[in-house]
Amino acid sequence: MSFIIGIVGENGGGKDSLAIAIRSCRPDLTIDVFKSSDILRDTLRMWGIEPTREHLQALPVAMENTYSKGVLSKAVGGLMHASTAQVVIYNGVRWMSDVEMIKSFDHHLLVYVTADPELRFERLRARNEKPGEEGMSYEQFLQEELAPTEKEIPKIGMTADFSMENNGTKEAFAGQVRSFCDQFLTADKMA
């Protein structure tokens, strides 16, 4: 049975960096990473719709309104259950249904990674991962944090088993990740 790590955090807080750093910290473990945004991005591409942040935020709301609450969480949960990796990371916990799904696994942990809004905004613009991010204003960034896919994140983060702030250097963050791995990714914790 896999050890499940759910990562919750606001856009630009360091979720991807955390998942990458966990892999680097524990190269001896098999680790799978799943993101609900991958399912959403693939769906939008199949429909010929550009995967902008606006579209990526609207699709799961439409899915929940049409098919049922937690439908995307169930889809990701199915992928996670099928994994044979020692550690399975769900990068992008956003809904209470995601938390419930993570807690359905015997061995699980919820991690909150965050950073100051101004720093997260600058990271988002610099990485330009989604169409339109490079030209986004700070006001637009703050408005997007009020979207249904984003508004539960701070509340979920307050319930996390482990929290880290990603406001400093890459080296400081790497140190936090090493401490996390030393504390939680040990044989006795993962058993």
C-alpha positions as CSV (number, residue, x, y, z in Angstrom):
1,M,0.0,0.0,0.0
2,S,1.3,3.4,-1.0
3,F,2.0,6.3,1.4
4,I,-0.1,9.2,0.3
5,I,1.0,12.8,0.4
6,G,-1.6,15.5,-0.4
7,I,-0.1,18.9,-1.2
8,V,-2.3,21.9,-0.7
9,G,-1.2,25.4,-1.5
10,E,-2.1,28.6,-3.3
11,N,-0.9,29.2,-6.9
12,G,2.8,30.0,-6.9
13,G,3.3,28.8,-3.3
14,G,5.7,25.9,-4.2
15,K,3.6,22.8,-4.7
16,D,5.5,21.6,-7.8
17,S,8.8,22.6,-6.1
18,L,7.9,20.5,-3.1
19,A,7.0,17.4,-5.2
20,I,10.3,17.7,-7.1
21,A,12.3,18.2,-3.9
22,I,10.7,15.2,-2.2
23,R,11.8,13.1,-5.2
24,S,15.3,14.5,-5.0
25,C,15.4,14.0,-1.3
26,R,14.3,10.3,-1.5
27,P,15.6,8.9,-4.8
28,D,15.5,5.4,-3.2
29,L,11.7,5.5,-3.3
30,T,9.4,5.0,-6.2
31,I,7.2,8.1,-6.3
32,D,4.2,8.9,-8.5
33,V,2.8,12.4,-8.7
34,F,-0.8,13.1,-9.8
35,K,-2.4,16.5,-10.5
36,S,-6.1,17.1,-11.1
37,S,-5.1,19.9,-13.4
38,D,-3.5,17.3,-15.8
39,I,-6.9,15.7,-16.2
40,L,-8.5,19.1,-16.8
41,R,-5.8,20.2,-19.2
42,D,-6.1,17.0,-21.2
43,T,-9.9,17.4,-21.3
44,L,-9.7,21.0,-22.5
45,R,-7.2,20.1,-25.2
46,M,-9.4,17.2,-26.5
47,W,-12.2,19.7,-26.8
48,G,-9.9,22.2,-28.6
49,I,-10.1,24.8,-25.7
50,E,-7.1,26.7,-24.6
51,P,-6.1,25.6,-21.1
52,T,-6.0,29.1,-19.6
53,R,-6.4,29.6,-15.8
54,E,-9.9,30.8,-16.4
55,H,-10.9,27.6,-18.3
56,L,-9.0,25.3,-15.8
57,Q,-11.0,26.9,-13.0
58,A,-14.4,26.8,-14.8
59,L,-14.2,23.1,-15.9
60,P,-14.2,21.4,-12.5
61,V,-17.0,23.6,-11.3
62,A,-19.1,22.6,-14.4
63,M,-18.2,19.0,-13.8
64,E,-19.3,19.1,-10.1
65,N,-22.5,21.0,-11.0
66,T,-23.3,18.4,-13.7
67,Y,-22.1,15.1,-12.4
68,S,-21.7,15.4,-8.6
69,K,-19.6,16.9,-5.9
70,G,-16.2,15.4,-5.7
71,V,-16.2,13.8,-9.2
72,L,-12.7,15.1,-10.0
73,S,-11.4,13.9,-6.6
74,K,-12.8,10.4,-7.4
75,A,-11.1,10.4,-10.8
76,V,-7.7,11.3,-9.2
77,G,-8.3,8.9,-6.4
78,G,-8.8,6.1,-8.9
79,L,-5.4,6.9,-10.5
80,M,-3.8,6.9,-7.1
81,H,-5.3,3.6,-6.0
82,A,-4.0,2.0,-9.2
83,S,-0.4,3.2,-8.5
84,T,2.2,0.7,-7.2
85,A,4.6,3.4,-6.1
86,Q,5.8,3.5,-2.5
87,V,4.9,7.2,-2.3
88,V,2.0,8.8,-4.2
89,I,1.8,12.6,-4.2
90,Y,-1.5,14.4,-5.0
91,N,-0.2,17.8,-6.0
92,G,-3.0,20.3,-5.9
93,V,-5.5,19.6,-3.2
94,R,-8.2,22.2,-3.6
95,W,-11.5,20.8,-2.4
96,M,-12.7,19.2,0.8
97,S,-13.6,16.2,-1.4
98,D,-9.8,15.9,-2.1
99,V,-9.1,15.8,1.6
100,E,-11.7,13.1,2.2
101,M,-10.2,11.1,-0.7
102,I,-6.7,11.4,0.7
103,K,-8.0,10.4,4.2
104,S,-9.5,7.2,2.6
105,F,-6.0,5.8,2.3
106,D,-4.6,4.0,5.3
107,H,-1.3,5.9,5.3
108,H,-1.7,9.6,4.4
109,L,-0.4,13.0,5.1
110,L,-1.6,16.5,4.1
111,V,1.1,19.1,3.6
112,Y,0.5,22.9,3.2
113,V,3.0,24.9,1.3
114,T,2.5,28.6,1.0
115,A,4.2,32.0,0.5
116,D,3.4,35.7,0.6
117,P,1.0,36.8,-2.1
118,E,3.4,39.2,-3.7
119,L,6.0,36.5,-4.1
120,R,3.5,34.0,-5.4
121,F,2.4,36.5,-8.0
122,E,5.9,37.2,-9.2
123,R,6.6,33.5,-9.5
124,L,3.4,32.9,-11.5
125,R,4.3,35.6,-13.9
126,A,7.9,34.5,-14.2
127,R,7.1,30.8,-15.0
128,N,4.3,31.8,-17.4
129,E,2.9,28.2,-17.2
130,K,-0.6,29.0,-18.4
131,P,-1.6,31.3,-21.3
132,G,-2.1,34.8,-20.1
133,E,-0.1,34.7,-16.9
134,E,2.8,36.9,-18.1
135,G,0.4,39.8,-18.6
136,M,-1.7,39.3,-15.5
137,S,-2.0,42.2,-13.1
138,Y,-1.7,41.8,-9.3
139,E,-5.4,42.7,-9.0
140,Q,-6.3,39.9,-11.4
141,F,-4.2,37.5,-9.5
142,L,-5.9,38.4,-6.2
143,Q,-9.3,38.1,-7.9
144,E,-8.5,34.6,-9.2
145,E,-7.8,33.5,-5.7
146,L,-11.5,34.0,-4.9
147,A,-12.5,31.4,-7.6
148,P,-14.4,28.4,-6.4
149,T,-11.3,26.2,-7.1
150,E,-9.1,28.4,-4.9
151,K,-11.2,29.7,-2.0
152,E,-11.0,26.5,0.2
153,I,-7.2,26.3,0.0
154,P,-6.3,28.4,3.1
155,K,-9.0,26.6,5.2
156,I,-7.7,23.2,4.1
157,G,-4.2,24.4,4.7
158,M,-5.0,25.2,8.3
159,T,-5.9,21.5,8.8
160,A,-2.7,20.1,7.3
161,D,-0.5,17.7,9.2
162,F,2.6,19.7,8.2
163,S,3.1,23.2,6.9
164,M,5.9,25.1,5.4
165,E,6.5,28.6,4.2
166,N,8.3,29.1,0.9
167,N,9.3,32.8,1.3
168,G,13.1,32.4,1.4
169,T,15.8,31.0,-0.8
170,K,15.7,27.7,-2.7
171,E,18.3,26.4,-0.3
172,A,16.1,27.3,2.7
173,F,13.2,25.6,1.1
174,A,15.3,22.5,0.3
175,G,16.2,22.4,4.0
176,Q,12.6,22.4,5.0
177,V,11.9,19.5,2.6
178,R,14.8,17.5,4.0
179,S,13.4,18.0,7.5
180,F,10.0,16.9,6.2
181,C,11.5,13.8,4.6
182,D,13.5,12.9,7.7
183,Q,10.4,13.2,9.8
184,F,7.8,11.5,7.6
185,L,9.3,9.5,4.9
186,T,10.9,6.9,7.1
187,A,10.3,3.1,7.1
188,D,8.3,3.2,10.3
189,K,6.0,6.1,9.2
190,M,5.4,4.6,5.8
191,A,4.5,1.1,7.1
